Amino acid sequence: MTTDSKTQTIALTSILAVLLLIIAGMLMNATRPQAEIMPQPRAVQMQPSRITLSQFMKIEDGMSYQAIARLLGRDGTELSRSNLGGASTVIYQWQNDDLSNMNAMFQNGQLISKAQFGLR
């Protein structure tokens, strides 16, 4: 197996593990009363703003969390965090009042994947 294949295998394994953690977290939160779900502390205080499809399209692989939070005008909510095979993977979500949202996955501090639902 080549070094590139090993790296891809580690990245895919990390992504799969993180996705499983997200699903488990969503299932756990769905069964708890809303009062028990505590919001994540905000590292940077910014005014809430609507996340748009135009902003989403400006986000590129390799960007840092801080750069994306500045672009979007607010911090995201951390959905999951894992450290597997020497790779630190974190997933954040930015959600609008109408439940449209975007997710961003960072590995070792750099964006490796993004997804959106319902942004306009």
Biopython code that builds the backbone (N, CA, C, O; Angstrom):
import numpy as np
from Bio.PDB.StructureBuilder import StructureBuilder

atoms = [
    (1, "MET", "N", (0.849, -1.178, 0.000)),
    (1, "MET", "CA", (0.000, 0.000, 0.000)),
    (1, "MET", "C", (0.893, 1.238, 0.000)),
    (1, "MET", "O", (1.827, 1.316, 0.798)),
    (2, "THR", "N", (0.631, 2.190, -0.863)),
    (2, "THR", "CA", (1.436, 3.404, -0.959)),
    (2, "THR", "C", (1.083, 4.365, 0.166)),
    (2, "THR", "O", (0.072, 4.214, 0.852)),
    (3, "THR", "N", (1.952, 5.361, 0.332)),
    (3, "THR", "CA", (1.703, 6.365, 1.364)),
    (3, "THR", "C", (0.409, 7.113, 1.092)),
    (3, "THR", "O", (-0.347, 7.395, 2.022)),
    (4, "ASP", "N", (0.135, 7.445, -0.190)),
    (4, "ASP", "CA", (-1.117, 8.129, -0.533)),
    (4, "ASP", "C", (-2.322, 7.271, -0.185)),
    (4, "ASP", "O", (-3.324, 7.784, 0.313)),
    (5, "SER", "N", (-2.235, 5.962, -0.442)),
    (5, "SER", "CA", (-3.343, 5.057, -0.120)),
    (5, "SER", "C", (-3.564, 4.992, 1.385)),
    (5, "SER", "O", (-4.703, 4.975, 1.852)),
    (6, "LYS", "N", (-2.470, 4.956, 2.141)),
    (6, "LYS", "CA", (-2.589, 4.920, 3.607)),
    (6, "LYS", "C", (-3.231, 6.204, 4.121)),
    (6, "LYS", "O", (-4.091, 6.169, 5.001)),
    (7, "THR", "N", (-2.805, 7.339, 3.564)),
    (7, "THR", "CA", (-3.364, 8.626, 3.972)),
    (7, "THR", "C", (-4.850, 8.696, 3.646)),
    (7, "THR", "O", (-5.648, 9.161, 4.460)),
    (8, "GLN", "N", (-5.220, 8.234, 2.459)),
    (8, "GLN", "CA", (-6.628, 8.234, 2.076)),
    (8, "GLN", "C", (-7.434, 7.307, 2.976)),
    (8, "GLN", "O", (-8.556, 7.637, 3.358)),
    (9, "THR", "N", (-6.870, 6.145, 3.321)),
    (9, "THR", "CA", (-7.561, 5.206, 4.200)),
    (9, "THR", "C", (-7.777, 5.821, 5.576)),
    (9, "THR", "O", (-8.855, 5.681, 6.154)),
    (10, "ILE", "N", (-6.763, 6.499, 6.107)),
    (10, "ILE", "CA", (-6.887, 7.153, 7.418)),
    (10, "ILE", "C", (-7.940, 8.253, 7.353)),
    (10, "ILE", "O", (-8.764, 8.379, 8.259)),
    (11, "ALA", "N", (-7.916, 9.049, 6.286)),
    (11, "ALA", "CA", (-8.890, 10.144, 6.147)),
    (11, "ALA", "C", (-10.308, 9.598, 6.045)),
    (11, "ALA", "O", (-11.218, 10.109, 6.697)),
    (12, "LEU", "N", (-10.502, 8.562, 5.232)),
    (12, "LEU", "CA", (-11.849, 7.990, 5.086)),
    (12, "LEU", "C", (-12.319, 7.343, 6.384)),
    (12, "LEU", "O", (-13.494, 7.444, 6.736)),
    (13, "THR", "N", (-11.416, 6.682, 7.094)),
    (13, "THR", "CA", (-11.770, 6.077, 8.377)),
    (13, "THR", "C", (-12.168, 7.164, 9.374)),
    (13, "THR", "O", (-13.128, 7.005, 10.127)),
    (14, "SER", "N", (-11.420, 8.271, 9.370)),
    (14, "SER", "CA", (-11.737, 9.384, 10.269)),
    (14, "SER", "C", (-13.098, 9.976, 9.937)),
    (14, "SER", "O", (-13.891, 10.259, 10.836)),
    (15, "ILE", "N", (-13.369, 10.162, 8.666)),
    (15, "ILE", "CA", (-14.653, 10.727, 8.241)),
    (15, "ILE", "C", (-15.793, 9.814, 8.657)),
    (15, "ILE", "O", (-16.806, 10.285, 9.174)),
    (16, "LEU", "N", (-15.640, 8.512, 8.437)),
    (16, "LEU", "CA", (-16.675, 7.561, 8.822)),
    (16, "LEU", "C", (-16.909, 7.586, 10.332)),
    (16, "LEU", "O", (-18.053, 7.572, 10.786)),
    (17, "ALA", "N", (-15.826, 7.622, 11.107)),
    (17, "ALA", "CA", (-15.963, 7.655, 12.567)),
    (17, "ALA", "C", (-16.685, 8.925, 13.014)),
    (17, "ALA", "O", (-17.537, 8.878, 13.901)),
    (18, "VAL", "N", (-16.348, 10.048, 12.404)),
    (18, "VAL", "CA", (-16.978, 11.314, 12.773)),
    (18, "VAL", "C", (-18.460, 11.300, 12.411)),
    (18, "VAL", "O", (-19.297, 11.749, 13.193)),
    (19, "LEU", "N", (-18.781, 10.788, 11.235)),
    (19, "LEU", "CA", (-20.189, 10.718, 10.840)),
    (19, "LEU", "C", (-20.986, 9.834, 11.804)),
    (19, "LEU", "O", (-22.124, 10.158, 12.142)),
    (20, "LEU", "N", (-20.402, 8.732, 12.241)),
    (20, "LEU", "CA", (-21.077, 7.874, 13.216)),
    (20, "LEU", "C", (-21.275, 8.616, 14.543)),
    (20, "LEU", "O", (-22.311, 8.469, 15.191)),
    (21, "LEU", "N", (-20.275, 9.415, 14.943)),
    (21, "LEU", "CA", (-20.406, 10.206, 16.166)),
    (21, "LEU", "C", (-21.517, 11.254, 16.030)),
    (21, "LEU", "O", (-22.258, 11.507, 16.980)),
    (22, "ILE", "N", (-21.623, 11.852, 14.859)),
    (22, "ILE", "CA", (-22.684, 12.847, 14.633)),
    (22, "ILE", "C", (-24.052, 12.195, 14.754)),
    (22, "ILE", "O", (-24.939, 12.722, 15.427)),
    (23, "ILE", "N", (-24.223, 11.058, 14.110)),
    (23, "ILE", "CA", (-25.511, 10.364, 14.156)),
    (23, "ILE", "C", (-25.851, 9.969, 15.585)),
    (23, "ILE", "O", (-26.987, 10.147, 16.025)),
    (24, "ALA", "N", (-24.877, 9.435, 16.313)),
    (24, "ALA", "CA", (-25.117, 9.050, 17.700)),
    (24, "ALA", "C", (-25.485, 10.270, 18.542)),
    (24, "ALA", "O", (-26.384, 10.199, 19.380)),
    (25, "GLY", "N", (-24.791, 11.393, 18.320)),
    (25, "GLY", "CA", (-25.092, 12.615, 19.064)),
    (25, "GLY", "C", (-26.481, 13.141, 18.768)),
    (25, "GLY", "O", (-27.192, 13.583, 19.670)),
    (26, "MET", "N", (-26.869, 13.093, 17.495)),
    (26, "MET", "CA", (-28.212, 13.567, 17.137)),
    (26, "MET", "C", (-29.272, 12.686, 17.778)),
    (26, "MET", "O", (-30.289, 13.187, 18.256)),
    (27, "LEU", "N", (-29.044, 11.383, 17.792)),
    (27, "LEU", "CA", (-30.013, 10.478, 18.414)),
    (27, "LEU", "C", (-30.100, 10.728, 19.910)),
    (27, "LEU", "O", (-31.190, 10.707, 20.481)),
    (28, "MET", "N", (-28.965, 10.965, 20.549)),
    (28, "MET", "CA", (-28.972, 11.232, 21.994)),
    (28, "MET", "C", (-29.675, 12.551, 22.290)),
    (28, "MET", "O", (-30.450, 12.629, 23.243)),
    (29, "ASN", "N", (-29.421, 13.591, 21.492)),
    (29, "ASN", "CA", (-30.050, 14.890, 21.720)),
    (29, "ASN", "C", (-31.545, 14.846, 21.450)),
    (29, "ASN", "O", (-32.308, 15.579, 22.080)),
    (30, "ALA", "N", (-31.974, 14.000, 20.525)),
    (30, "ALA", "CA", (-33.393, 13.912, 20.193)),
    (30, "ALA", "C", (-34.210, 13.357, 21.355)),
    (30, "ALA", "O", (-35.409, 13.619, 21.452)),
    (31, "THR", "N", (-33.569, 12.591, 22.237)),
    (31, "THR", "CA", (-34.295, 11.981, 23.351)),
    (31, "THR", "C", (-34.206, 12.797, 24.637)),
    (31, "THR", "O", (-34.858, 12.456, 25.624)),
    (32, "ARG", "N", (-33.411, 13.868, 24.644)),
    (32, "ARG", "CA", (-33.271, 14.692, 25.840)),
    (32, "ARG", "C", (-34.145, 15.932, 25.745)),
    (32, "ARG", "O", (-34.335, 16.473, 24.656)),
    (33, "PRO", "N", (-34.683, 16.391, 26.877)),
    (33, "PRO", "CA", (-35.433, 17.654, 26.861)),
    (33, "PRO", "C", (-34.524, 18.801, 26.419)),
    (33, "PRO", "O", (-33.328, 18.787, 26.710)),
    (34, "GLN", "N", (-35.079, 19.790, 25.720)),
    (34, "GLN", "CA", (-34.296, 20.917, 25.209)),
    (34, "GLN", "C", (-33.528, 21.622, 26.317)),
    (34, "GLN", "O", (-32.424, 22.110, 26.074)),
    (35, "ALA", "N", (-34.077, 21.691, 27.524)),
    (35, "ALA", "CA", (-33.415, 22.398, 28.617)),
    (35, "ALA", "C", (-32.074, 21.768, 28.971)),
    (35, "ALA", "O", (-31.199, 22.453, 29.501)),
    (36, "GLU", "N", (-31.890, 20.484, 28.692)),
    (36, "GLU", "CA", (-30.640, 19.804, 29.024)),
    (36, "GLU", "C", (-29.552, 20.022, 27.982)),
    (36, "GLU", "O", (-28.380, 19.780, 28.271)),
    (37, "ILE", "N", (-29.897, 20.465, 26.792)),
    (37, "ILE", "CA", (-28.915, 20.650, 25.726)),
    (37, "ILE", "C", (-28.305, 22.026, 25.870)),
    (37, "ILE", "O", (-28.971, 23.037, 25.648)),
    (38, "MET", "N", (-27.026, 22.065, 26.246)),
    (38, "MET", "CA", (-26.343, 23.322, 26.497)),
    (38, "MET", "C", (-25.638, 23.791, 25.232)),
    (38, "MET", "O", (-24.972, 22.992, 24.574)),
    (39, "PRO", "N", (-25.766, 25.070, 24.874)),
    (39, "PRO", "CA", (-25.045, 25.584, 23.708)),
    (39, "PRO", "C", (-23.541, 25.619, 23.974)),
    (39, "PRO", "O", (-23.109, 25.751, 25.119)),
    (40, "GLN", "N", (-22.760, 25.500, 22.924)),
    (40, "GLN", "CA", (-21.308, 25.573, 23.037)),
    (40, "GLN", "C", (-20.896, 27.008, 23.349)),
    (40, "GLN", "O", (-21.504, 27.950, 22.839)),
    (41, "PRO", "N", (-19.864, 27.185, 24.184)),
    (41, "PRO", "CA", (-19.382, 28.539, 24.425)),
    (41, "PRO", "C", (-18.798, 29.106, 23.133)),
    (41, "PRO", "O", (-18.239, 28.371, 22.318)),
    (42, "ARG", "N", (-18.931, 30.399, 22.959)),
    (42, "ARG", "CA", (-18.449, 31.053, 21.741)),
    (42, "ARG", "C", (-17.053, 31.614, 21.980)),
    (42, "ARG", "O", (-16.824, 32.350, 22.940)),
    (43, "ALA", "N", (-16.135, 31.262, 21.109)),
    (43, "ALA", "CA", (-14.771, 31.751, 21.219)),
    (43, "ALA", "C", (-14.678, 33.215, 20.791)),
    (43, "ALA", "O", (-13.917, 33.984, 21.378)),
    (44, "VAL", "N", (-15.439, 33.599, 19.783)),
    (44, "VAL", "CA", (-15.429, 34.959, 19.259)),
    (44, "VAL", "C", (-16.864, 35.463, 19.273)),
    (44, "VAL", "O", (-17.743, 34.841, 18.676)),
    (45, "GLN", "N", (-17.113, 36.581, 19.946)),
    (45, "GLN", "CA", (-18.468, 37.122, 20.014)),
    (45, "GLN", "C", (-18.772, 37.908, 18.751)),
    (45, "GLN", "O", (-18.139, 38.928, 18.477)),
    (46, "MET", "N", (-19.739, 37.434, 17.987)),
    (46, "MET", "CA", (-20.159, 38.116, 16.764)),
    (46, "MET", "C", (-21.676, 38.163, 16.745)),
    (46, "MET", "O", (-22.338, 37.353, 17.394)),
    (47, "GLN", "N", (-22.220, 39.103, 16.010)),
    (47, "GLN", "CA", (-23.663, 39.188, 15.872)),
    (47, "GLN", "C", (-24.158, 38.047, 14.984)),
    (47, "GLN", "O", (-23.578, 37.793, 13.928)),
    (48, "PRO", "N", (-25.232, 37.351, 15.403)),
    (48, "PRO", "CA", (-25.771, 36.302, 14.541)),
    (48, "PRO", "C", (-26.186, 36.887, 13.190)),
    (48, "PRO", "O", (-26.781, 37.963, 13.120)),
    (49, "SER", "N", (-25.869, 36.174, 12.144)),
    (49, "SER", "CA", (-26.246, 36.602, 10.810)),
    (49, "SER", "C", (-26.742, 35.386, 10.044)),
    (49, "SER", "O", (-26.443, 34.248, 10.403)),
    (50, "ARG", "N", (-27.482, 35.631, 9.012)),
    (50, "ARG", "CA", (-27.992, 34.547, 8.182)),
    (50, "ARG", "C", (-26.864, 34.030, 7.291)),
    (50, "ARG", "O", (-26.173, 34.811, 6.638)),
    (51, "ILE", "N", (-26.684, 32.718, 7.271)),
    (51, "ILE", "CA", (-25.699, 32.092, 6.401)),
    (51, "ILE", "C", (-26.338, 31.964, 5.019)),
    (51, "ILE", "O", (-27.459, 31.469, 4.898)),
    (52, "THR", "N", (-25.634, 32.406, 3.981)),
    (52, "THR", "CA", (-26.185, 32.385, 2.629)),
    (52, "THR", "C", (-25.428, 31.399, 1.735)),
    (52, "THR", "O", (-24.307, 30.993, 2.043)),
    (53, "LEU", "N", (-26.058, 31.027, 0.635)),
    (53, "LEU", "CA", (-25.419, 30.151, -0.344)),
    (53, "LEU", "C", (-24.203, 30.842, -0.951)),
    (53, "LEU", "O", (-23.204, 30.189, -1.250)),
    (54, "SER", "N", (-24.282, 32.145, -1.132)),
    (54, "SER", "CA", (-23.154, 32.907, -1.674)),
    (54, "SER", "C", (-21.932, 32.798, -0.755)),
    (54, "SER", "O", (-20.814, 32.601, -1.231)),
    (55, "GLN", "N", (-22.146, 32.925, 0.561)),
    (55, "GLN", "CA", (-21.045, 32.761, 1.512)),
    (55, "GLN", "C", (-20.496, 31.339, 1.442)),
    (55, "GLN", "O", (-19.283, 31.132, 1.410)),
    (56, "PHE", "N", (-21.394, 30.371, 1.421)),
    (56, "PHE", "CA", (-20.996, 28.963, 1.374)),
    (56, "PHE", "C", (-20.090, 28.699, 0.167)),
    (56, "PHE", "O", (-19.099, 27.978, 0.279)),
    (57, "MET", "N", (-20.430, 29.278, -0.974)),
    (57, "MET", "CA", (-19.662, 29.041, -2.199)),
    (57, "MET", "C", (-18.254, 29.658, -2.134)),
    (57, "MET", "O", (-17.374, 29.251, -2.892)),
    (58, "LYS", "N", (-18.033, 30.619, -1.254)),
    (58, "LYS", "CA", (-16.706, 31.241, -1.097)),
    (58, "LYS", "C", (-15.771, 30.408, -0.235)),
    (58, "LYS", "O", (-14.566, 30.659, -0.208)),
    (59, "ILE", "N", (-16.304, 29.437, 0.457)),
    (59, "ILE", "CA", (-15.504, 28.601, 1.366)),
    (59, "ILE", "C", (-14.766, 27.549, 0.544)),
    (59, "ILE", "O", (-15.363, 26.856, -0.279)),
    (60, "GLU", "N", (-13.452, 27.442, 0.782)),
    (60, "GLU", "CA", (-12.619, 26.530, 0.009)),
    (60, "GLU", "C", (-11.849, 25.578, 0.922)),
    (60, "GLU", "O", (-11.527, 25.909, 2.063)),
    (61, "ASP", "N", (-11.560, 24.378, 0.390)),
    (61, "ASP", "CA", (-10.733, 23.420, 1.126)),
    (61, "ASP", "C", (-9.433, 24.098, 1.547)),
    (61, "ASP", "O", (-8.868, 24.910, 0.815)),
    (62, "GLY", "N", (-8.978, 23.742, 2.744)),
    (62, "GLY", "CA", (-7.729, 24.293, 3.263)),
    (62, "GLY", "C", (-7.925, 25.504, 4.161)),
    (62, "GLY", "O", (-6.996, 25.897, 4.867)),
    (63, "MET", "N", (-9.126, 26.113, 4.152)),
    (63, "MET", "CA", (-9.375, 27.274, 5.010)),
    (63, "MET", "C", (-9.419, 26.843, 6.479)),
    (63, "MET", "O", (-9.735, 25.693, 6.784)),
    (64, "SER", "N", (-9.104, 27.766, 7.376)),
    (64, "SER", "CA", (-9.165, 27.493, 8.812)),
    (64, "SER", "C", (-10.571, 27.784, 9.337)),
    (64, "SER", "O", (-11.362, 28.466, 8.686)),
    (65, "TYR", "N", (-10.868, 27.252, 10.532)),
    (65, "TYR", "CA", (-12.152, 27.541, 11.180)),
    (65, "TYR", "C", (-12.314, 29.052, 11.379)),
    (65, "TYR", "O", (-13.380, 29.606, 11.109)),
    (66, "GLN", "N", (-11.247, 29.716, 11.853)),
    (66, "GLN", "CA", (-11.320, 31.141, 12.139)),
    (66, "GLN", "C", (-11.658, 31.936, 10.874)),
    (66, "GLN", "O", (-12.457, 32.870, 10.930)),
    (67, "ALA", "N", (-11.064, 31.577, 9.749)),
    (67, "ALA", "CA", (-11.335, 32.284, 8.496)),
    (67, "ALA", "C", (-12.794, 32.094, 8.075)),
    (67, "ALA", "O", (-13.434, 33.031, 7.598)),
    (68, "ILE", "N", (-13.307, 30.898, 8.251)),
    (68, "ILE", "CA", (-14.705, 30.625, 7.884)),
    (68, "ILE", "C", (-15.663, 31.345, 8.825)),
    (68, "ILE", "O", (-16.657, 31.915, 8.375)),
    (69, "ALA", "N", (-15.377, 31.326, 10.130)),
    (69, "ALA", "CA", (-16.238, 32.029, 11.092)),
    (69, "ALA", "C", (-16.278, 33.522, 10.782)),
    (69, "ALA", "O", (-17.337, 34.141, 10.887)),
    (70, "ARG", "N", (-15.138, 34.115, 10.401)),
    (70, "ARG", "CA", (-15.117, 35.537, 10.025)),
    (70, "ARG", "C", (-15.959, 35.767, 8.765)),
    (70, "ARG", "O", (-16.725, 36.728, 8.694)),
    (71, "LEU", "N", (-15.814, 34.888, 7.778)),
    (71, "LEU", "CA", (-16.574, 35.014, 6.532)),
    (71, "LEU", "C", (-18.080, 34.934, 6.790)),
    (71, "LEU", "O", (-18.860, 35.680, 6.197)),
    (72, "LEU", "N", (-18.477, 34.024, 7.677)),
    (72, "LEU", "CA", (-19.898, 33.810, 7.953)),
    (72, "LEU", "C", (-20.457, 34.797, 8.978)),
    (72, "LEU", "O", (-21.674, 34.952, 9.088)),
    (73, "GLY", "N", (-19.584, 35.460, 9.724)),
    (73, "GLY", "CA", (-20.027, 36.460, 10.690)),
    (73, "GLY", "C", (-20.406, 35.901, 12.043)),
    (73, "GLY", "O", (-20.950, 36.618, 12.882)),
    (74, "ARG", "N", (-20.125, 34.630, 12.266)),
    (74, "ARG", "CA", (-20.416, 34.026, 13.582)),
    (74, "ARG", "C", (-19.720, 32.678, 13.703)),
    (74, "ARG", "O", (-19.303, 32.071, 12.717)),
    (75, "ASP", "N", (-19.613, 32.236, 14.949)),
    (75, "ASP", "CA", (-19.036, 30.928, 15.228)),
    (75, "ASP", "C", (-20.034, 29.823, 14.908)),
    (75, "ASP", "O", (-21.246, 30.037, 14.928)),
    (76, "GLY", "N", (-19.513, 28.656, 14.618)),
    (76, "GLY", "CA", (-20.348, 27.479, 14.435)),
    (76, "GLY", "C", (-20.492, 26.722, 15.730)),
    (76, "GLY", "O", (-19.838, 27.041, 16.724)),
    (77, "THR", "N", (-21.346, 25.722, 15.722)),
    (77, "THR", "CA", (-21.532, 24.836, 16.869)),
    (77, "THR", "C", (-20.764, 23.554, 16.594)),
    (77, "THR", "O", (-20.949, 22.924, 15.553)),
    (78, "GLU", "N", (-19.907, 23.169, 17.523)),
    (78, "GLU", "CA", (-19.134, 21.938, 17.342)),
    (78, "GLU", "C", (-20.059, 20.735, 17.482)),
    (78, "GLU", "O", (-20.731, 20.578, 18.502)),
    (79, "LEU", "N", (-20.093, 19.889, 16.461)),
    (79, "LEU", "CA", (-20.932, 18.691, 16.486)),
    (79, "LEU", "C", (-20.163, 17.471, 16.966)),
    (79, "LEU", "O", (-20.708, 16.629, 17.679)),
    (80, "SER", "N", (-18.901, 17.376, 16.576)),
    (80, "SER", "CA", (-18.108, 16.217, 17.003)),
    (80, "SER", "C", (-16.632, 16.519, 16.872)),
    (80, "SER", "O", (-16.219, 17.437, 16.164)),
    (81, "ARG", "N", (-15.840, 15.708, 17.585)),
    (81, "ARG", "CA", (-14.388, 15.840, 17.583)),
    (81, "ARG", "C", (-13.810, 14.450, 17.780)),
    (81, "ARG", "O", (-14.272, 13.695, 18.636)),
    (82, "SER", "N", (-12.796, 14.111, 16.987)),
    (82, "SER", "CA", (-12.123, 12.821, 17.167)),
    (82, "SER", "C", (-10.649, 12.963, 16.851)),
    (82, "SER", "O", (-10.234, 13.846, 16.102)),
    (83, "ASN", "N", (-9.878, 12.081, 17.434)),
    (83, "ASN", "CA", (-8.444, 11.998, 17.180)),
    (83, "ASN", "C", (-8.134, 10.544, 16.881)),
    (83, "ASN", "O", (-8.063, 9.716, 17.788)),
    (84, "LEU", "N", (-7.948, 10.237, 15.602)),
    (84, "LEU", "CA", (-7.667, 8.868, 15.171)),
    (84, "LEU", "C", (-6.468, 8.863, 14.241)),
    (84, "LEU", "O", (-6.377, 9.693, 13.337)),
    (85, "GLY", "N", (-5.550, 7.938, 14.455)),
    (85, "GLY", "CA", (-4.413, 7.793, 13.557)),
    (85, "GLY", "C", (-3.597, 9.052, 13.398)),
    (85, "GLY", "O", (-3.053, 9.303, 12.322)),
    (86, "GLY", "N", (-3.500, 9.848, 14.440)),
    (86, "GLY", "CA", (-2.721, 11.078, 14.371)),
    (86, "GLY", "C", (-3.432, 12.234, 13.688)),
    (86, "GLY", "O", (-2.841, 13.297, 13.498)),
    (87, "ALA", "N", (-4.684, 12.043, 13.320)),
    (87, "ALA", "CA", (-5.450, 13.107, 12.665)),
    (87, "ALA", "C", (-6.536, 13.606, 13.614)),
    (87, "ALA", "O", (-7.324, 12.818, 14.137)),
    (88, "SER", "N", (-6.572, 14.910, 13.832)),
    (88, "SER", "CA", (-7.612, 15.534, 14.645)),
    (88, "SER", "C", (-8.705, 16.021, 13.695)),
    (88, "SER", "O", (-8.444, 16.832, 12.807)),
    (89, "THR", "N", (-9.931, 15.522, 13.884)),
    (89, "THR", "CA", (-11.043, 15.868, 13.001)),
    (89, "THR", "C", (-12.162, 16.505, 13.826)),
    (89, "THR", "O", (-12.571, 15.970, 14.856)),
    (90, "VAL", "N", (-12.648, 17.656, 13.354)),
    (90, "VAL", "CA", (-13.714, 18.387, 14.051)),
    (90, "VAL", "C", (-14.767, 18.779, 13.021)),
    (90, "VAL", "O", (-14.434, 19.207, 11.916)),
    (91, "ILE", "N", (-16.047, 18.629, 13.388)),
    (91, "ILE", "CA", (-17.146, 19.047, 12.522)),
    (91, "ILE", "C", (-17.936, 20.145, 13.225)),
    (91, "ILE", "O", (-18.303, 20.016, 14.393)),
    (92, "TYR", "N", (-18.193, 21.234, 12.487)),
    (92, "TYR", "CA", (-18.981, 22.354, 12.988)),
    (92, "TYR", "C", (-20.214, 22.525, 12.121)),
    (92, "TYR", "O", (-20.224, 22.152, 10.948)),
    (93, "GLN", "N", (-21.260, 23.098, 12.718)),
    (93, "GLN", "CA", (-22.479, 23.411, 11.977)),
    (93, "GLN", "C", (-22.842, 24.866, 12.213)),
    (93, "GLN", "O", (-22.693, 25.386, 13.319)),
    (94, "TRP", "N", (-23.323, 25.520, 11.154)),
    (94, "TRP", "CA", (-23.910, 26.844, 11.222)),
    (94, "TRP", "C", (-25.351, 26.692, 10.760)),
    (94, "TRP", "O", (-25.600, 26.221, 9.650)),
    (95, "GLN", "N", (-26.308, 27.089, 11.604)),
    (95, "GLN", "CA", (-27.716, 26.885, 11.279)),
    (95, "GLN", "C", (-28.480, 28.201, 11.347)),
    (95, "GLN", "O", (-28.269, 29.011, 12.250)),
    (96, "ASN", "N", (-29.361, 28.398, 10.389)),
    (96, "ASN", "CA", (-30.236, 29.572, 10.356)),
    (96, "ASN", "C", (-31.537, 29.274, 11.092)),
    (96, "ASN", "O", (-31.827, 28.121, 11.410)),
    (97, "ASP", "N", (-32.318, 30.313, 11.362)),
    (97, "ASP", "CA", (-33.598, 30.159, 12.058)),
    (97, "ASP", "C", (-34.573, 29.252, 11.313)),
    (97, "ASP", "O", (-35.392, 28.580, 11.938)),
    (98, "ASP", "N", (-34.491, 29.228, 9.977)),
    (98, "ASP", "CA", (-35.397, 28.381, 9.190)),
    (98, "ASP", "C", (-34.872, 26.943, 9.044)),
    (98, "ASP", "O", (-35.411, 26.156, 8.265)),
    (99, "LEU", "N", (-33.823, 26.612, 9.797)),
    (99, "LEU", "CA", (-33.172, 25.299, 9.839)),
    (99, "LEU", "C", (-32.292, 25.006, 8.622)),
    (99, "LEU", "O", (-31.702, 23.928, 8.549)),
    (100, "SER", "N", (-32.187, 25.928, 7.671)),
    (100, "SER", "CA", (-31.183, 25.755, 6.627)),
    (100, "SER", "C", (-29.828, 25.811, 7.334)),
    (100, "SER", "O", (-29.689, 26.477, 8.360)),
    (101, "ASN", "N", (-28.833, 25.115, 6.789)),
    (101, "ASN", "CA", (-27.574, 25.026, 7.518)),
    (101, "ASN", "C", (-26.419, 24.641, 6.609)),
    (101, "ASN", "O", (-26.603, 24.284, 5.445)),
    (102, "MET", "N", (-25.228, 24.724, 7.176)),
    (102, "MET", "CA", (-24.033, 24.198, 6.535)),
    (102, "MET", "C", (-23.171, 23.531, 7.579)),
    (102, "MET", "O", (-23.147, 23.941, 8.740)),
    (103, "ASN", "N", (-22.462, 22.497, 7.155)),
    (103, "ASN", "CA", (-21.515, 21.791, 8.014)),
    (103, "ASN", "C", (-20.140, 21.904, 7.387)),
    (103, "ASN", "O", (-20.005, 21.976, 6.165)),
    (104, "ALA", "N", (-19.125, 21.919, 8.229)),
    (104, "ALA", "CA", (-17.749, 21.969, 7.751)),
    (104, "ALA", "C", (-16.920, 20.988, 8.571)),
    (104, "ALA", "O", (-17.000, 20.973, 9.800)),
    (105, "MET", "N", (-16.123, 20.170, 7.887)),
    (105, "MET", "CA", (-15.250, 19.200, 8.551)),
    (105, "MET", "C", (-13.801, 19.648, 8.396)),
    (105, "MET", "O", (-13.328, 19.900, 7.287)),
    (106, "PHE", "N", (-13.110, 19.742, 9.520)),
    (106, "PHE", "CA", (-11.715, 20.172, 9.546)),
    (106, "PHE", "C", (-10.848, 19.011, 10.000)),
    (106, "PHE", "O", (-11.204, 18.283, 10.927)),
    (107, "GLN", "N", (-9.716, 18.842, 9.347)),
    (107, "GLN", "CA", (-8.746, 17.833, 9.779)),
    (107, "GLN", "C", (-7.421, 18.553, 9.973)),
    (107, "GLN", "O", (-6.905, 19.207, 9.066)),
    (108, "ASN", "N", (-6.890, 18.416, 11.171)),
    (108, "ASN", "CA", (-5.650, 19.102, 11.555)),
    (108, "ASN", "C", (-5.716, 20.591, 11.231)),
    (108, "ASN", "O", (-4.756, 21.177, 10.729)),
    (109, "GLY", "N", (-6.878, 21.196, 11.531)),
    (109, "GLY", "CA", (-7.046, 22.639, 11.415)),
    (109, "GLY", "C", (-7.408, 23.171, 10.045)),
    (109, "GLY", "O", (-7.565, 24.380, 9.878)),
    (110, "GLN", "N", (-7.546, 22.293, 9.057)),
    (110, "GLN", "CA", (-7.868, 22.758, 7.712)),
    (110, "GLN", "C", (-9.152, 22.117, 7.212)),
    (110, "GLN", "O", (-9.410, 20.942, 7.475)),
    (111, "LEU", "N", (-9.965, 22.897, 6.483)),
    (111, "LEU", "CA", (-11.212, 22.393, 5.928)),
    (111, "LEU", "C", (-10.931, 21.293, 4.911)),
    (111, "LEU", "O", (-10.126, 21.464, 3.996)),
    (112, "ILE", "N", (-11.619, 20.145, 5.091)),
    (112, "ILE", "CA", (-11.481, 19.056, 4.112)),
    (112, "ILE", "C", (-12.804, 18.727, 3.442)),
    (112, "ILE", "O", (-12.825, 18.053, 2.412)),
    (113, "SER", "N", (-13.927, 19.203, 4.024)),
    (113, "SER", "CA", (-15.226, 18.884, 3.448)),
    (113, "SER", "C", (-16.261, 19.889, 3.949)),
    (113, "SER", "O", (-16.189, 20.371, 5.079)),
    (114, "LYS", "N", (-17.235, 20.193, 3.071)),
    (114, "LYS", "CA", (-18.339, 21.073, 3.480)),
    (114, "LYS", "C", (-19.601, 20.559, 2.828)),
    (114, "LYS", "O", (-19.557, 19.894, 1.793)),
    (115, "ALA", "N", (-20.747, 20.880, 3.454)),
    (115, "ALA", "CA", (-22.054, 20.485, 2.929)),
    (115, "ALA", "C", (-23.063, 21.533, 3.389)),
    (115, "ALA", "O", (-22.862, 22.210, 4.397)),
    (116, "GLN", "N", (-24.164, 21.653, 2.622)),
    (116, "GLN", "CA", (-25.202, 22.612, 2.991)),
    (116, "GLN", "C", (-26.562, 22.015, 2.702)),
    (116, "GLN", "O", (-26.708, 21.109, 1.882)),
    (117, "PHE", "N", (-27.563, 22.551, 3.405)),
    (117, "PHE", "CA", (-28.935, 22.166, 3.179)),
    (117, "PHE", "C", (-29.806, 23.409, 3.211)),
    (117, "PHE", "O", (-29.876, 24.082, 4.239)),
    (118, "GLY", "N", (-30.466, 23.726, 2.118)),
    (118, "GLY", "CA", (-31.470, 24.781, 2.072)),
    (118, "GLY", "C", (-30.971, 26.205, 2.091)),
    (118, "GLY", "O", (-31.774, 27.123, 2.260)),
    (119, "LEU", "N", (-29.672, 26.434, 1.925)),
    (119, "LEU", "CA", (-29.185, 27.818, 1.922)),
    (119, "LEU", "C", (-29.661, 28.525, 0.664)),
    (119, "LEU", "O", (-29.766, 27.922, -0.404)),
    (120, "ARG", "N", (-29.947, 29.816, 0.807)),
    (120, "ARG", "CA", (-30.382, 30.638, -0.341)),
    (120, "ARG", "C", (-29.442, 31.802, -0.509)),
    (120, "ARG", "O", (-29.624, 32.617, -1.414)),
]
sb = StructureBuilder()
sb.init_structure("model")
sb.init_model(0)
sb.init_chain("A")
sb.init_seg("    ")
for serial, (resi, resn, name, xyz) in enumerate(atoms, 1):
    if name == "N":
        sb.init_residue(resn, " ", resi, " ")
    sb.init_atom(name, np.array(xyz, "f"), 0.0, 1.0, " ", f" {name:<3s}", serial, name[0])
structure = sb.get_structure()
